[in-house]
Amino acid sequence: MNAEEQPIKNLTLEELLPNVDATHKLGYRLVQVCCTKIGENSFEITYSFDKDMKFANLRVTVGIEAELPSITGIYPGAFLYENEIRELFGVQFKGISVDYKGHLYKKKVENPYNEKKKVQ
């Protein structure tokens, strides 16, 4: 069995919302938003979409100081992913429609997947 090709389009922060909006207008549904720590203070945020059982992915690479625009104005359900990424990694989002302000999860350590942000 051959694996399905899953293209990943790398974007700048400025390109993110226009590309997410275009993806939405093409009829794609949001499947997931994933954050991966790729360096001391760098993260990849990958947005995965599906249409007719075909995946498309948009990716931005940001530093810990970056503030990503929320996609909740386009995909309202993204608020859970964005709150989770902020709490677990410390990556900030601007304009989340439902903002838990760091209280989505009960956790002993602030930003547990970002060693630099641990509370002592």
A tleap script that builds the chain and sets N, CA, C and O, in Angstrom:
source leaprc.protein.ff14SB
mol = sequence {
  NMET ASN ALA GLU GLU GLN PRO ILE LYS ASN
  LEU THR LEU GLU GLU LEU LEU PRO ASN VAL
  ASP ALA THR HIE LYS LEU GLY TYR ARG LEU
  VAL GLN VAL CYS CYS THR LYS ILE GLY GLU
  ASN SER PHE GLU ILE THR TYR SER PHE ASP
  LYS ASP MET LYS PHE ALA ASN LEU ARG VAL
  THR VAL GLY ILE GLU ALA GLU LEU PRO SER
  ILE THR GLY ILE TYR PRO GLY ALA PHE LEU
  TYR GLU ASN GLU ILE ARG GLU LEU PHE GLY
  VAL GLN PHE LYS GLY ILE SER VAL ASP TYR
  LYS GLY HIE LEU TYR LYS LYS LYS VAL GLU
  ASN PRO TYR ASN GLU LYS LYS LYS VAL CGLN
}
set mol.1.N position { 0.841 -1.175 0.000 }
set mol.1.CA position { 0.000 0.000 0.000 }
set mol.1.C position { 0.888 1.242 0.000 }
set mol.1.O position { 1.840 1.327 0.776 }
set mol.2.N position { 0.584 2.181 -0.850 }
set mol.2.CA position { 1.338 3.427 -0.912 }
set mol.2.C position { 0.768 4.439 0.069 }
set mol.2.O position { -0.446 4.545 0.240 }
set mol.3.N position { 1.651 5.167 0.699 }
set mol.3.CA position { 1.218 6.202 1.629 }
set mol.3.C position { 0.699 7.398 0.836 }
set mol.3.O position { 1.223 7.742 -0.223 }
set mol.4.N position { -0.329 8.009 1.371 }
set mol.4.CA position { -0.889 9.204 0.737 }
set mol.4.C position { 0.079 10.368 0.865 }
set mol.4.O position { 0.663 10.580 1.927 }
set mol.5.N position { 0.248 11.107 -0.193 }
set mol.5.CA position { 1.074 12.309 -0.141 }
set mol.5.C position { 0.351 13.363 0.689 }
set mol.5.O position { -0.838 13.614 0.495 }
set mol.6.N position { 1.080 13.971 1.609 }
set mol.6.CA position { 0.509 15.008 2.459 }
set mol.6.C position { 1.367 16.259 2.357 }
set mol.6.O position { 2.302 16.439 3.137 }
set mol.7.N position { 1.054 17.114 1.409 }
set mol.7.CA position { 1.890 18.299 1.212 }
set mol.7.C position { 1.882 19.219 2.431 }
set mol.7.O position { 0.868 19.367 3.113 }
set mol.8.N position { 3.031 19.830 2.685 }
set mol.8.CA position { 3.170 20.807 3.761 }
set mol.8.C position { 3.644 22.103 3.126 }
set mol.8.O position { 4.697 22.145 2.488 }
set mol.9.N position { 2.867 23.153 3.303 }
set mol.9.CA position { 3.213 24.466 2.771 }
set mol.9.C position { 3.778 25.302 3.913 }
set mol.9.O position { 3.071 25.606 4.873 }
set mol.10.N position { 5.060 25.674 3.809 }
set mol.10.CA position { 5.700 26.503 4.821 }
set mol.10.C position { 5.355 27.966 4.577 }
set mol.10.O position { 5.450 28.462 3.455 }
set mol.11.N position { 4.954 28.650 5.647 }
set mol.11.CA position { 4.473 30.025 5.553 }
set mol.11.C position { 5.178 30.929 6.551 }
set mol.11.O position { 5.769 30.468 7.527 }
set mol.12.N position { 5.102 32.229 6.281 }
set mol.12.CA position { 5.489 33.233 7.275 }
set mol.12.C position { 4.250 33.534 8.108 }
set mol.12.O position { 3.144 33.145 7.736 }
set mol.13.N position { 4.424 34.217 9.220 }
set mol.13.CA position { 3.268 34.598 10.045 }
set mol.13.C position { 2.280 35.453 9.250 }
set mol.13.O position { 1.067 35.315 9.409 }
set mol.14.N position { 2.801 36.335 8.397 }
set mol.14.CA position { 1.942 37.213 7.610 }
set mol.14.C position { 1.114 36.434 6.594 }
set mol.14.O position { 0.027 36.871 6.218 }
set mol.15.N position { 1.607 35.302 6.154 }
set mol.15.CA position { 0.899 34.493 5.160 }
set mol.15.C position { -0.114 33.533 5.783 }
set mol.15.O position { -0.948 32.968 5.075 }
set mol.16.N position { -0.048 33.345 7.099 }
set mol.16.CA position { -0.872 32.323 7.742 }
set mol.16.C position { -2.372 32.543 7.539 }
set mol.16.O position { -3.042 31.684 6.965 }
set mol.17.N position { -2.909 33.666 7.993 }
set mol.17.CA position { -4.365 33.868 7.917 }
set mol.17.C position { -4.899 33.861 6.488 }
set mol.17.O position { -5.935 33.242 6.243 }
set mol.18.N position { -4.237 34.525 5.524 }
set mol.18.CA position { -4.756 34.440 4.152 }
set mol.18.C position { -4.787 33.003 3.625 }
set mol.18.O position { -5.712 32.636 2.900 }
set mol.19.N position { -3.800 32.192 3.975 }
set mol.19.CA position { -3.774 30.802 3.520 }
set mol.19.C position { -4.819 29.949 4.233 }
set mol.19.O position { -5.439 29.085 3.613 }
set mol.20.N position { -5.018 30.180 5.522 }
set mol.20.CA position { -6.058 29.454 6.255 }
set mol.20.C position { -7.426 29.825 5.678 }
set mol.20.O position { -8.276 28.954 5.488 }
set mol.21.N position { -7.638 31.100 5.401 }
set mol.21.CA position { -8.910 31.546 4.829 }
set mol.21.C position { -9.139 30.921 3.448 }
set mol.21.O position { -10.247 30.481 3.144 }
set mol.22.N position { -8.114 30.882 2.628 }
set mol.22.CA position { -8.235 30.269 1.295 }
set mol.22.C position { -8.551 28.782 1.414 }
set mol.22.O position { -9.357 28.254 0.648 }
set mol.23.N position { -7.924 28.114 2.363 }
set mol.23.CA position { -8.179 26.691 2.587 }
set mol.23.C position { -9.637 26.478 2.995 }
set mol.23.O position { -10.293 25.554 2.514 }
set mol.24.N position { -10.136 27.332 3.877 }
set mol.24.CA position { -11.534 27.258 4.310 }
set mol.24.C position { -12.483 27.463 3.131 }
set mol.24.O position { -13.460 26.729 2.980 }
set mol.25.N position { -12.197 28.452 2.307 }
set mol.25.CA position { -13.063 28.746 1.154 }
set mol.25.C position { -13.074 27.609 0.135 }
set mol.25.O position { -14.028 27.468 -0.629 }
set mol.26.N position { -12.016 26.796 0.123 }
set mol.26.CA position { -11.972 25.637 -0.767 }
set mol.26.C position { -12.753 24.451 -0.195 }
set mol.26.O position { -12.883 23.416 -0.849 }
set mol.27.N position { -13.272 24.604 1.026 }
set mol.27.CA position { -14.100 23.562 1.610 }
set mol.27.C position { -13.384 22.578 2.510 }
set mol.27.O position { -13.929 21.521 2.827 }
set mol.28.N position { -12.166 22.909 2.930 }
set mol.28.CA position { -11.427 22.025 3.824 }
set mol.28.C position { -11.926 22.189 5.256 }
set mol.28.O position { -12.345 23.277 5.652 }
set mol.29.N position { -11.882 21.114 6.026 }
set mol.29.CA position { -12.204 21.165 7.454 }
set mol.29.C position { -10.896 21.096 8.236 }
set mol.29.O position { -9.939 20.463 7.791 }
set mol.30.N position { -10.853 21.730 9.376 }
set mol.30.CA position { -9.687 21.680 10.250 }
set mol.30.C position { -9.655 20.331 10.947 }
set mol.30.O position { -10.646 19.908 11.541 }
set mol.31.N position { -8.517 19.658 10.875 }
set mol.31.CA position { -8.365 18.344 11.511 }
set mol.31.C position { -7.604 18.482 12.825 }
set mol.31.O position { -8.006 17.921 13.844 }
set mol.32.N position { -6.508 19.227 12.797 }
set mol.32.CA position { -5.717 19.390 14.013 }
set mol.32.C position { -4.728 20.526 13.852 }
set mol.32.O position { -4.404 20.940 12.739 }
set mol.33.N position { -4.248 21.027 14.996 }
set mol.33.CA position { -3.147 21.984 15.035 }
set mol.33.C position { -2.124 21.381 15.979 }
set mol.33.O position { -2.436 21.061 17.126 }
set mol.34.N position { -0.903 21.227 15.494 }
set mol.34.CA position { 0.141 20.539 16.255 }
set mol.34.C position { 1.330 21.471 16.461 }
set mol.34.O position { 1.720 22.202 15.550 }
set mol.35.N position { 1.895 21.443 17.641 }
set mol.35.CA position { 3.099 22.214 17.950 }
set mol.35.C position { 4.232 21.248 18.264 }
set mol.35.O position { 4.055 20.278 19.002 }
set mol.36.N position { 5.396 21.529 17.692 }
set mol.36.CA position { 6.594 20.737 17.954 }
set mol.36.C position { 7.741 21.678 18.276 }
set mol.36.O position { 7.992 22.630 17.538 }
set mol.37.N position { 8.428 21.420 19.362 }
set mol.37.CA position { 9.607 22.211 19.710 }
set mol.37.C position { 10.751 21.736 18.833 }
set mol.37.O position { 11.057 20.544 18.800 }
set mol.38.N position { 11.390 22.665 18.118 }
set mol.38.CA position { 12.448 22.270 17.184 }
set mol.38.C position { 13.813 22.848 17.519 }
set mol.38.O position { 14.782 22.589 16.806 }
set mol.39.N position { 13.905 23.594 18.545 }
set mol.39.CA position { 15.183 24.169 18.953 }
set mol.39.C position { 15.052 24.705 20.358 }
set mol.39.O position { 14.043 24.484 21.029 }
set mol.40.N position { 16.062 25.404 20.796 }
set mol.40.CA position { 16.065 25.964 22.140 }
set mol.40.C position { 14.818 26.816 22.396 }
set mol.40.O position { 14.189 26.705 23.449 }
set mol.41.N position { 14.468 27.659 21.432 }
set mol.41.CA position { 13.308 28.544 21.568 }
set mol.41.C position { 12.527 28.658 20.267 }
set mol.41.O position { 11.985 29.721 19.965 }
set mol.42.N position { 12.461 27.582 19.494 }
set mol.42.CA position { 11.740 27.595 18.220 }
set mol.42.C position { 10.695 26.489 18.183 }
set mol.42.O position { 10.860 25.426 18.782 }
set mol.43.N position { 9.620 26.770 17.464 }
set mol.43.CA position { 8.504 25.835 17.373 }
set mol.43.C position { 7.968 25.792 15.955 }
set mol.43.O position { 7.978 26.793 15.238 }
set mol.44.N position { 7.502 24.616 15.562 }
set mol.44.CA position { 6.753 24.465 14.327 }
set mol.44.C position { 5.293 24.287 14.711 }
set mol.44.O position { 4.956 23.429 15.527 }
set mol.45.N position { 4.440 25.094 14.124 }
set mol.45.CA position { 3.000 24.949 14.319 }
set mol.45.C position { 2.449 24.474 12.976 }
set mol.45.O position { 2.557 25.172 11.968 }
set mol.46.N position { 1.858 23.281 12.974 }
set mol.46.CA position { 1.330 22.695 11.747 }
set mol.46.C position { -0.189 22.599 11.840 }
set mol.46.O position { -0.739 22.014 12.773 }
set mol.47.N position { -0.843 23.183 10.859 }
set mol.47.CA position { -2.298 23.175 10.741 }
set mol.47.C position { -2.649 22.146 9.677 }
set mol.47.O position { -2.210 22.267 8.533 }
set mol.48.N position { -3.436 21.135 10.038 }
set mol.48.CA position { -3.806 20.072 9.095 }
set mol.48.C position { -5.285 20.174 8.749 }
set mol.48.O position { -6.137 20.382 9.613 }
set mol.49.N position { -5.561 20.023 7.464 }
set mol.49.CA position { -6.915 20.146 6.935 }
set mol.49.C position { -7.233 18.930 6.071 }
set mol.49.O position { -6.335 18.264 5.554 }
set mol.50.N position { -8.526 18.654 5.926 }
set mol.50.CA position { -8.961 17.522 5.115 }
set mol.50.C position { -10.113 17.947 4.210 }
set mol.50.O position { -10.998 18.705 4.607 }
set mol.51.N position { -10.073 17.436 2.987 }
set mol.51.CA position { -11.187 17.585 2.058 }
set mol.51.C position { -11.202 16.341 1.189 }
set mol.51.O position { -10.197 16.002 0.564 }
set mol.52.N position { -12.326 15.670 1.150 }
set mol.52.CA position { -12.466 14.462 0.327 }
set mol.52.C position { -11.376 13.437 0.624 }
set mol.52.O position { -10.841 12.793 -0.278 }
set mol.53.N position { -11.061 13.300 1.916 }
set mol.53.CA position { -10.075 12.316 2.386 }
set mol.53.C position { -8.650 12.602 1.898 }
set mol.53.O position { -7.833 11.687 1.795 }
set mol.54.N position { -8.358 13.853 1.601 }
set mol.54.CA position { -7.011 14.291 1.215 }
set mol.54.C position { -6.564 15.367 2.202 }
set mol.54.O position { -7.299 16.310 2.495 }
set mol.55.N position { -5.350 15.204 2.701 }
set mol.55.CA position { -4.813 16.150 3.663 }
set mol.55.C position { -4.035 17.268 2.989 }
set mol.55.O position { -3.404 17.079 1.949 }
set mol.56.N position { -4.100 18.431 3.609 }
set mol.56.CA position { -3.267 19.579 3.250 }
set mol.56.C position { -2.773 20.157 4.571 }
set mol.56.O position { -3.518 20.195 5.550 }
set mol.57.N position { -1.526 20.603 4.601 }
set mol.57.CA position { -0.930 21.107 5.836 }
set mol.57.C position { -0.292 22.461 5.595 }
set mol.57.O position { 0.361 22.686 4.576 }
set mol.58.N position { -0.489 23.357 6.546 }
set mol.58.CA position { 0.166 24.661 6.546 }
set mol.58.C position { 1.057 24.710 7.775 }
set mol.58.O position { 0.656 24.269 8.852 }
set mol.59.N position { 2.271 25.247 7.619 }
set mol.59.CA position { 3.211 25.248 8.749 }
set mol.59.C position { 3.896 26.598 8.879 }
set mol.59.O position { 4.319 27.196 7.890 }
set mol.60.N position { 3.996 27.066 10.112 }
set mol.60.CA position { 4.794 28.243 10.437 }
set mol.60.C position { 5.837 27.839 11.464 }
set mol.60.O position { 5.573 27.017 12.342 }
set mol.61.N position { 7.002 28.411 11.351 }
set mol.61.CA position { 8.074 28.207 12.329 }
set mol.61.C position { 8.271 29.546 13.032 }
set mol.61.O position { 8.481 30.576 12.392 }
set mol.62.N position { 8.198 29.510 14.368 }
set mol.62.CA position { 8.258 30.745 15.146 }
set mol.62.C position { 9.190 30.593 16.337 }
set mol.62.O position { 9.496 29.482 16.771 }
set mol.63.N position { 9.629 31.714 16.849 }
set mol.63.CA position { 10.372 31.753 18.090 }
set mol.63.C position { 9.404 31.901 19.252 }
set mol.63.O position { 8.230 32.208 19.048 }
set mol.64.N position { 9.884 31.685 20.458 }
set mol.64.CA position { 9.037 31.738 21.649 }
set mol.64.C position { 8.439 33.126 21.866 }
set mol.64.O position { 7.389 33.254 22.495 }
set mol.65.N position { 9.086 34.148 21.359 }
set mol.65.CA position { 8.588 35.514 21.549 }
set mol.65.C position { 7.508 35.892 20.544 }
set mol.65.O position { 6.875 36.938 20.687 }
set mol.66.N position { 7.288 35.067 19.538 }
set mol.66.CA position { 6.296 35.378 18.493 }
set mol.66.C position { 4.878 35.288 19.049 }
set mol.66.O position { 4.610 34.573 20.014 }
set mol.67.N position { 3.994 36.026 18.419 }
set mol.67.CA position { 2.577 35.961 18.743 }
set mol.67.C position { 1.850 35.623 17.444 }
set mol.67.O position { 1.861 36.405 16.494 }
set mol.68.N position { 1.224 34.460 17.414 }
set mol.68.CA position { 0.521 34.017 16.220 }
set mol.68.C position { -0.891 34.579 16.191 }
set mol.68.O position { -1.520 34.732 17.238 }
set mol.69.N position { -1.391 34.884 15.005 }
set mol.69.CA position { -2.787 35.294 14.923 }
set mol.69.C position { -3.680 34.069 15.106 }
set mol.69.O position { -3.395 33.003 14.561 }
set mol.70.N position { -4.737 34.218 15.859 }
set mol.70.CA position { -5.682 33.116 16.045 }
set mol.70.C position { -6.425 32.862 14.736 }
set mol.70.O position { -6.720 33.795 13.988 }
set mol.71.N position { -6.722 31.599 14.469 }
set mol.71.CA position { -7.525 31.262 13.296 }
set mol.71.C position { -8.989 31.027 13.675 }
set mol.71.O position { -9.771 30.547 12.854 }
set mol.72.N position { -9.367 31.365 14.923 }
set mol.72.CA position { -10.730 31.088 15.380 }
set mol.72.C position { -11.785 31.925 14.662 }
set mol.72.O position { -12.967 31.584 14.704 }
set mol.73.N position { -11.390 33.004 14.010 }
set mol.73.CA position { -12.333 33.770 13.207 }
set mol.73.C position { -12.722 33.029 11.934 }
set mol.73.O position { -13.733 33.348 11.309 }
set mol.74.N position { -11.918 32.043 11.552 }
set mol.74.CA position { -12.158 31.246 10.343 }
set mol.74.C position { -12.640 29.850 10.729 }
set mol.74.O position { -13.617 29.346 10.176 }
set mol.75.N position { -11.948 29.236 11.679 }
set mol.75.CA position { -12.302 27.909 12.202 }
set mol.75.C position { -12.542 28.056 13.703 }
set mol.75.O position { -11.593 27.959 14.481 }
set mol.76.N position { -13.784 28.288 14.130 }
set mol.76.CA position { -14.059 28.559 15.545 }
set mol.76.C position { -13.542 27.493 16.515 }
set mol.76.O position { -13.122 27.828 17.623 }
set mol.77.N position { -13.566 26.229 16.122 }
set mol.77.CA position { -13.123 25.153 17.005 }
set mol.77.C position { -11.637 25.141 17.297 }
set mol.77.O position { -11.181 24.376 18.147 }
set mol.78.N position { -10.875 25.970 16.611 }
set mol.78.CA position { -9.427 26.021 16.835 }
set mol.78.C position { -9.069 26.587 18.206 }
set mol.78.O position { -7.911 26.513 18.618 }
set mol.79.N position { -10.048 27.153 18.921 }
set mol.79.CA position { -9.737 27.739 20.225 }
set mol.79.C position { -9.135 26.720 21.180 }
set mol.79.O position { -8.280 27.072 21.992 }
set mol.80.N position { -9.563 25.468 21.100 }
set mol.80.CA position { -9.008 24.448 21.997 }
set mol.80.C position { -7.539 24.181 21.673 }
set mol.80.O position { -6.711 24.110 22.581 }
set mol.81.N position { -7.211 24.034 20.407 }
set mol.81.CA position { -5.812 23.814 20.010 }
set mol.81.C position { -4.929 24.983 20.430 }
set mol.81.O position { -3.841 24.783 20.969 }
set mol.82.N position { -5.396 26.192 20.186 }
set mol.82.CA position { -4.591 27.374 20.492 }
set mol.82.C position { -4.376 27.541 21.990 }
set mol.82.O position { -3.268 27.866 22.416 }
set mol.83.N position { -5.413 27.327 22.799 }
set mol.83.CA position { -5.245 27.380 24.254 }
set mol.83.C position { -4.277 26.309 24.731 }
set mol.83.O position { -3.427 26.568 25.584 }
set mol.84.N position { -4.404 25.106 24.181 }
set mol.84.CA position { -3.531 23.999 24.578 }
set mol.84.C position { -2.067 24.296 24.236 }
set mol.84.O position { -1.184 24.085 25.068 }
set mol.85.N position { -1.808 24.775 23.040 }
set mol.85.CA position { -0.431 25.076 22.627 }
set mol.85.C position { 0.154 26.170 23.512 }
set mol.85.O position { 1.319 26.092 23.902 }
set mol.86.N position { -0.634 27.181 23.829 }
set mol.86.CA position { -0.134 28.247 24.701 }
set mol.86.C position { 0.216 27.687 26.074 }
set mol.86.O position { 1.268 28.013 26.624 }
set mol.87.N position { -0.656 26.845 26.635 }
set mol.87.CA position { -0.407 26.330 27.976 }
set mol.87.C position { 0.734 25.320 28.044 }
set mol.87.O position { 1.506 25.315 29.003 }
set mol.88.N position { 0.838 24.478 27.043 }
set mol.88.CA position { 1.852 23.423 27.109 }
set mol.88.C position { 3.217 23.850 26.582 }
set mol.88.O position { 4.241 23.332 27.028 }
set mol.89.N position { 3.243 24.795 25.631 }
set mol.89.CA position { 4.510 25.201 25.020 }
set mol.89.C position { 4.891 26.650 25.308 }
set mol.89.O position { 6.065 27.006 25.205 }
set mol.90.N position { 3.928 27.487 25.664 }
set mol.90.CA position { 4.211 28.896 25.905 }
set mol.90.C position { 4.135 29.757 24.662 }
set mol.90.O position { 4.503 30.930 24.714 }
set mol.91.N position { 3.676 29.221 23.553 }
set mol.91.CA position { 3.519 29.984 22.319 }
set mol.91.C position { 2.236 30.815 22.442 }
set mol.91.O position { 1.185 30.295 22.820 }
set mol.92.N position { 2.332 32.100 22.121 }
set mol.92.CA position { 1.202 33.012 22.303 }
set mol.92.C position { 0.361 33.153 21.039 }
set mol.92.O position { 0.881 33.113 19.924 }
set mol.93.N position { -0.948 33.320 21.230 }
set mol.93.CA position { -1.897 33.564 20.145 }
set mol.93.C position { -2.646 34.853 20.441 }
set mol.93.O position { -2.989 35.138 21.588 }
set mol.94.N position { -2.890 35.615 19.409 }
set mol.94.CA position { -3.593 36.889 19.534 }
set mol.94.C position { -5.013 36.734 18.990 }
set mol.94.O position { -5.196 36.319 17.846 }
set mol.95.N position { -6.018 37.066 19.806 }
set mol.95.CA position { -7.392 37.096 19.340 }
set mol.95.C position { -8.148 35.781 19.402 }
set mol.95.O position { -9.054 35.562 18.598 }
set mol.96.N position { -7.800 34.893 20.340 }
set mol.96.CA position { -8.530 33.625 20.470 }
set mol.96.C position { -9.969 33.947 20.881 }
set mol.96.O position { -10.187 34.719 21.815 }
set mol.97.N position { -10.941 33.364 20.195 }
set mol.97.CA position { -12.344 33.674 20.473 }
set mol.97.C position { -12.776 33.232 21.870 }
set mol.97.O position { -13.516 33.954 22.538 }
set mol.98.N position { -12.333 32.071 22.320 }
set mol.98.CA position { -12.591 31.600 23.685 }
set mol.98.C position { -11.227 31.397 24.325 }
set mol.98.O position { -10.537 30.415 24.052 }
set mol.99.N position { -10.849 32.338 25.178 }
set mol.99.CA position { -9.501 32.354 25.748 }
set mol.99.C position { -9.559 31.913 27.211 }
set mol.99.O position { -10.151 32.589 28.052 }
set mol.100.N position { -8.936 30.771 27.500 }
set mol.100.CA position { -8.916 30.250 28.862 }
set mol.100.C position { -7.852 30.912 29.736 }
set mol.100.O position { -7.758 30.621 30.929 }
set mol.101.N position { -7.064 31.788 29.155 }
set mol.101.CA position { -6.062 32.579 29.885 }
set mol.101.C position { -5.166 31.720 30.775 }
set mol.101.O position { -4.876 32.078 31.916 }
set mol.102.N position { -4.731 30.577 30.229 }
set mol.102.CA position { -3.814 29.715 30.958 }
set mol.102.C position { -4.470 28.743 31.914 }
set mol.102.O position { -3.777 28.124 32.722 }
set mol.103.N position { -5.794 28.585 31.848 }
set mol.103.CA position { -6.495 27.711 32.790 }
set mol.103.C position { -7.296 26.615 32.099 }
set mol.103.O position { -8.324 26.187 32.624 }
set mol.104.N position { -6.856 26.155 30.949 }
set mol.104.CA position { -7.530 25.045 30.275 }
set mol.104.C position { -7.242 23.744 31.012 }
set mol.104.O position { -8.131 22.909 31.179 }
set mol.105.N position { -6.002 23.573 31.451 }
set mol.105.CA position { -5.567 22.361 32.145 }
set mol.105.C position { -5.125 22.688 33.564 }
set mol.105.O position { -4.676 23.798 33.849 }
set mol.106.N position { -5.259 21.702 34.450 }
set mol.106.CA position { -4.624 21.784 35.760 }
set mol.106.C position { -3.261 21.157 35.584 }
set mol.106.O position { -3.162 20.000 35.177 }
set mol.107.N position { -2.200 21.900 35.885 }
set mol.107.CA position { -0.845 21.375 35.709 }
set mol.107.C position { 0.055 21.933 36.796 }
set mol.107.O position { -0.147 23.046 37.282 }
set mol.108.N position { 1.044 21.145 37.164 }
set mol.108.CA position { 1.988 21.555 38.208 }
set mol.108.C position { 3.068 22.465 37.662 }
set mol.108.O position { 3.636 23.271 38.399 }
set mol.109.N position { 3.361 22.342 36.353 }
set mol.109.CA position { 4.456 23.085 35.733 }
set mol.109.C position { 3.901 23.946 34.611 }
set mol.109.O position { 3.144 23.468 33.766 }
set mol.110.N position { 4.281 25.218 34.607 }
set mol.110.CA position { 3.878 26.101 33.517 }
set mol.110.C position { 4.631 25.710 32.258 }
set mol.110.O position { 5.845 25.508 32.304 }
set mol.111.N position { 3.936 25.599 31.136 }
set mol.111.CA position { 4.532 25.257 29.836 }
set mol.111.C position { 5.440 24.034 29.916 }
set mol.111.O position { 6.636 24.147 29.649 }
set mol.112.N position { 4.908 22.874 30.275 }
set mol.112.CA position { 5.740 21.692 30.507 }
set mol.112.C position { 6.543 21.208 29.295 }
set mol.112.O position { 7.528 20.490 29.471 }
set mol.113.N position { 6.152 21.578 28.079 }
set mol.113.CA position { 6.910 21.132 26.904 }
set mol.113.C position { 7.917 22.167 26.417 }
set mol.113.O position { 8.446 22.066 25.310 }
set mol.114.N position { 8.174 23.163 27.262 }
set mol.114.CA position { 9.179 24.169 26.960 }
set mol.114.C position { 10.026 24.371 28.212 }
set mol.114.O position { 9.678 25.154 29.096 }
set mol.115.N position { 11.129 23.659 28.269 }
set mol.115.CA position { 11.990 23.646 29.457 }
set mol.115.C position { 12.385 25.042 29.933 }
set mol.115.O position { 12.533 25.259 31.135 }
set mol.116.N position { 12.557 25.988 29.018 }
set mol.116.CA position { 12.987 27.332 29.387 }
set mol.116.C position { 11.917 28.071 30.188 }
set mol.116.O position { 12.237 29.015 30.910 }
set mol.117.N position { 10.664 27.664 30.077 }
set mol.117.CA position { 9.571 28.383 30.709 }
set mol.117.C position { 9.087 27.750 32.002 }
set mol.117.O position { 8.073 28.186 32.547 }
set mol.118.N position { 9.785 26.725 32.518 }
set mol.118.CA position { 9.326 26.043 33.711 }
set mol.118.C position { 9.337 26.970 34.935 }
set mol.118.O position { 10.236 27.793 35.107 }
set mol.119.N position { 8.325 26.809 35.762 }
set mol.119.CA position { 8.240 27.555 37.014 }
set mol.119.C position { 9.069 26.805 38.051 }
set mol.119.O position { 8.948 25.586 38.170 }
set mol.120.N position { 9.881 27.493 38.778 }
set mol.120.CA position { 10.740 26.876 39.797 }
set mol.120.C position { 10.030 26.805 41.126 }
set mol.120.O position { 10.596 26.316 42.103 }
savepdb mol mol.pdb
quit
